[in-house]
Structures are given as structure tokens and as C-alpha cells.
Amino acid sequence: MSTIKGSCHCNAVKWQFILPIKTVVKCHCQNCRKLQGSDYSSWIIVSQDQLEVTKGKDHLSKYVSNETSSKTFCSICGSAAYLVNGKHFPGNFVIPLGSINNYEEALAPQIQVYTPNKAVWLKLHEDEPVFS
């Protein structure tokens, strides 16, 4: 089994989980856009028993948005560690893809959700090639 590691921006909080994951999802819903401050967000879905916080538990803070959803984040830098979305992913943690070390080597989005909520400019440019 492979272990995937991640951290917050300042490295005060670190976590890891064991593969396999449930899925990697790109979400275009308004909540994700607000929580991440971006046009969409990419998340890894893992069972709650797979995630282990290995450093900085005392730096974790939680924002509860409703009775089934919350965001746990680093109280130093504000980076999301994981979310709970009890409505769509009960029993799982929702981890920001960008917080994972070297995610581009092993993990890629598999599904997109709330696509009718995509930003208009994403709809206009989604077929254009990516230049780096």
C-alpha cells in the first residue's frame, strides 16, 4: 500500500493517508468556490479511517458551516487540511488536492460536479490547449 502525504502551506500541520482513495473530484459549487477562493476546487475523497494527522494537531481549527459540513484548517496559515461533507461524502474526508505532496504524479481529477455552476469564462475556454 502506498502512503500519500500532504501539509498546510506553512508545514505546521502534516497528514497522510493510505491508498486507495475513493475518487478525485473537481467541484464547481458555490461553497467550494468560497471556501477555496477559486473558480473551482479539486478534492481527494478518502475514508475517515485512512487519514492520519502526523504533525500539528494543536494548530487545527474548525469552521462548521452546517449540521453535516465543516472545514478543518491550519490556524497559522489558514490552509485547509480537510473538509467533511456529510451530505455527499458521509464517512469520508475531503482533502484539497493542492495540499498533497507531488500529487501531479499519482492523482488526477476523475469527475467534475456542479458543472452547471462553472464560471462563464471556464465554459468559454474549456477546450483551449493549456500552455505552460
Sequence and secondary structure as in RCSB ss.txt:
>XXXX:A:sequence
MSTIKGSCHCNAVKWQFILPIKTVVKCHCQNCRKLQGSDYSSWIIVSQDQLEVTKGKDHLSKYVSNETSSKTFCS
ICGSAAYLVNGKHFPGNFVIPLGSINNYEEALAPQIQVYTPNKAVWLKLHEDEPVFS
>XXXX:A:secstr
  EEEEE TTSSSEEEEES  SEEEEE  HHHHHHHTSS EEEEEEEGGGEEEEE GGGEEEEEEETTEEEEEET
TT  EEEEEETTTSTTEEEEEGGGBTTHHHH    EEE GGGS HHHHHHTTS    
